[in-house]
Amino acid sequence: QLQASGGGLVQAGGSLRLSCAASGRTFSNYGMGWFRQAPGKEREFVAHISGSRSSTYYADSVKSRFTISRDNAKNTVYLQMNSLKPEDTAVYYCAVKIKEILPAFVATGYAYWGQGTLVTVSS
């Protein structure tokens, strides 16, 4: 099970840090990803971090503003979001990458999706 938290209402230019805590099993050897889904839009990739934390990958739309990290001792993945924009408004989901053969930005490569946390950025 994955539990995402940390969402909320923030003004444009502000920051939020999302957390994704895993329970029931450890995912330290798996890549983890964040996706988001805005109202009326399809789910889109945001960021990925490898199990070893040695590599990260971001969508162009969030690169240089968002930072993904993980603490394997706490079985938790984070998404630090800075310089937020109204277009970042969405429900943010975390998931475990179980299909290594697929690129990090492909949602079907992930499983154990959390319930999502809503981020609303006001202009």
N, C-alpha and C positions, 0 to 999 in steps of 0.2 A: 504494500500500500504506500502511496505517495500522498503527502499532505502539503499543499502549497499555501503560503500565507504571506502577508506583508503588503497586500494591495491596499488601495485607498484613493482618496481624492487629493490631487496635488495641482498646483498652478504650473503653467508652462514655465520651463526653466528650472523646475524643482527636481528633487531626487527621491527615489524610493529604493528600498532593498527587499527583494523577494527571497523567500526561503522555501525550500522543498525538502521536507524531512521524510525519510523512508523508515518504515517500520515493518517488522515481521521477517525481514531478511536483509542482507547487506548487498549493496550494488557497487561496491568499491572497485570491482574489476570491469565494470561496464561504463561505457560512455553515457552521459546524461544530456538531455536537451531541454530547452525552453521553446515553446511555441506560443502563439497568441491568436486570438480570433476576435475580430471586431464585429459589431452588429451588422448583419447582412453580408458578411464577407467570409471567405474560406479561411480555415486555419493556416497560419503561415509560420515558417521557421524563424526563430530569433537567434538562438545561440546553442552551441554544443561544446562540451568539454570531455576529453578522453578520461578513461578510468585512472590512468597514471597522472592526470593533470598536466601532462606534458604538452598537450596541444589544445587550442581553442579555435573556434570557427564561428563567425558572425554573419548575419544577414547584412547586406550593404546599408540598409536603412538604419541600422543601430550601431554600426561599427564606429568606434571612437567615443561612443556615448555610453554603451552598456559594457559591463564586465561580468563574465561568468566565472565562478570559482566553486570549489568544493572542499569540504572537510570530511574526509573518509572516516575519521575517528567518530564523528557525530552523525555519519550517514546522511549528510545534508549537502544540498547544492544551493548556491546563491546566484542571484542576478542583481547586480548593482546597476541601477538605471539613473543616469545623470542627464541634465539638459533635456528633460522630457518635453515632448511636443504633443499638441492635441491629437495628432495622428497616431500616437502611441496608445491611445485609449483602446482597451481590449480586455478580454479575459485571458490571463496568462496561465499556461499549463506546463507542467514538467512531466518528463517521461524518461524511461530507460531505453537506451538503444540496444536492441537485441539482435538486429540483423546487420552485422558488420559489412556485408557485401554492398549494402545500399549507402548512398551518400548521406551525410549528416543532415541535410536539409529535407530529406524525404520522410514524411510523417509515418508512413507505413513501416518504416524500419524500427519503430518504437513501440513499447508496450508499457503496461502498468501506469497508465495516465492518471495523474492526480485530478482532483475535482476542479481545479482552477481558482484563481484569485483575480478579482476585478481591479483594474487600474483605470482611473479616470483622470485625464489631464485637462484642466480648464484653461481657456485662452485668456 
